[in-house]
Amino acid sequence: MYVLASSRPGFEDVIERLVRDTGDKFAYVSRKEELTLKNLQELLPRYIFFPTGIILFLPKYMIIMNV
């Protein structure tokens, strides 16, 4: 499971293409109110993608990398 978080329009199409092209599961978060620890604990994403960077969730660590 991966999460793409963006408030900009048009990312719904990106999610559809990623699911189709990779076969992986993706969740789309379009509002910052949806990006809560509770929701993330339910989704258990491996990665959360933001337009300006990536947050990697590892068992005991959270690493933020700007790209």
Secondary structure, DSSP 8 states (H G I E B T S, - for coil): -EEEE--STTHHHHHHHHHHHH---EEEE-SGGG--HHHHHHH--SEEEETTEEEEE-SS-EEEEE-
